[in-house]
Amino acid sequence: MMRRVRWMVMGAAAGWAGQNWARRQVRRLTQSLAPKPLGRAAAARVGGRLDDARREAQRARAETEQRLRARLTRGEAAAAVPGAPLDPVAANGELPSRE
């Protein structure tokens, strides 16, 4: 009789432990598939691309500014960008006369 009680108790304990393990696994899976973690993962991917684009824009802006400053120091009055309006300030720093 004691053998049966022992096996029944061991079976109940194993069932309880297995049920708790399964519950934790299901909860972990549902939390990983919830909108918040998925949104965080998507934001991290897009955020990385936006950071790359921002760095590239800063590099291009700095390069253009350096090129424009070099043209000003050489005394060129024409705009560096084709189609852009001409700067009214002459190479010597004075405004042109309107006569």
Secondary structure as a PSIPRED ss2 file (coil, helix, strand):
# PSIPRED VFORMAT (PSIPRED V4.0)

   1 M C   1.000  0.000  0.000
   2 M H   0.000  1.000  0.000
   3 R H   0.000  1.000  0.000
   4 R H   0.000  1.000  0.000
   5 V H   0.000  1.000  0.000
   6 R H   0.000  1.000  0.000
   7 W H   0.000  1.000  0.000
   8 M H   0.000  1.000  0.000
   9 V H   0.000  1.000  0.000
  10 M H   0.000  1.000  0.000
  11 G H   0.000  1.000  0.000
  12 A H   0.000  1.000  0.000
  13 A H   0.000  1.000  0.000
  14 A H   0.000  1.000  0.000
  15 G H   0.000  1.000  0.000
  16 W H   0.000  1.000  0.000
  17 A H   0.000  1.000  0.000
  18 G H   0.000  1.000  0.000
  19 Q H   0.000  1.000  0.000
  20 N H   0.000  1.000  0.000
  21 W H   0.000  1.000  0.000
  22 A H   0.000  1.000  0.000
  23 R H   0.000  1.000  0.000
  24 R H   0.000  1.000  0.000
  25 Q H   0.000  1.000  0.000
  26 V H   0.000  1.000  0.000
  27 R H   0.000  1.000  0.000
  28 R H   0.000  1.000  0.000
  29 L H   0.000  1.000  0.000
  30 T H   0.000  1.000  0.000
  31 Q H   0.000  1.000  0.000
  32 S H   0.000  1.000  0.000
  33 L C   1.000  0.000  0.000
  34 A C   1.000  0.000  0.000
  35 P H   0.000  1.000  0.000
  36 K H   0.000  1.000  0.000
  37 P H   0.000  1.000  0.000
  38 L H   0.000  1.000  0.000
  39 G H   0.000  1.000  0.000
  40 R H   0.000  1.000  0.000
  41 A H   0.000  1.000  0.000
  42 A H   0.000  1.000  0.000
  43 A H   0.000  1.000  0.000
  44 A H   0.000  1.000  0.000
  45 R H   0.000  1.000  0.000
  46 V H   0.000  1.000  0.000
  47 G H   0.000  1.000  0.000
  48 G H   0.000  1.000  0.000
  49 R H   0.000  1.000  0.000
  50 L H   0.000  1.000  0.000
  51 D H   0.000  1.000  0.000
  52 D H   0.000  1.000  0.000
  53 A H   0.000  1.000  0.000
  54 R H   0.000  1.000  0.000
  55 R H   0.000  1.000  0.000
  56 E H   0.000  1.000  0.000
  57 A H   0.000  1.000  0.000
  58 Q H   0.000  1.000  0.000
  59 R H   0.000  1.000  0.000
  60 A H   0.000  1.000  0.000
  61 R H   0.000  1.000  0.000
  62 A H   0.000  1.000  0.000
  63 E H   0.000  1.000  0.000
  64 T H   0.000  1.000  0.000
  65 E H   0.000  1.000  0.000
  66 Q H   0.000  1.000  0.000
  67 R H   0.000  1.000  0.000
  68 L H   0.000  1.000  0.000
  69 R H   0.000  1.000  0.000
  70 A H   0.000  1.000  0.000
  71 R H   0.000  1.000  0.000
  72 L H   0.000  1.000  0.000
  73 T H   0.000  1.000  0.000
  74 R H   0.000  1.000  0.000
  75 G C   1.000  0.000  0.000
  76 E C   1.000  0.000  0.000
  77 A C   1.000  0.000  0.000
  78 A C   1.000  0.000  0.000
  79 A C   1.000  0.000  0.000
  80 A C   1.000  0.000  0.000
  81 V C   1.000  0.000  0.000
  82 P C   1.000  0.000  0.000
  83 G C   1.000  0.000  0.000
  84 A C   1.000  0.000  0.000
  85 P C   1.000  0.000  0.000
  86 L C   1.000  0.000  0.000
  87 D C   1.000  0.000  0.000
  88 P C   1.000  0.000  0.000
  89 V C   1.000  0.000  0.000
  90 A C   1.000  0.000  0.000
  91 A C   1.000  0.000  0.000
  92 N C   1.000  0.000  0.000
  93 G C   1.000  0.000  0.000
  94 E C   1.000  0.000  0.000
  95 L C   1.000  0.000  0.000
  96 P C   1.000  0.000  0.000
  97 S C   1.000  0.000  0.000
  98 R C   1.000  0.000  0.000
  99 E C   1.000  0.000  0.000
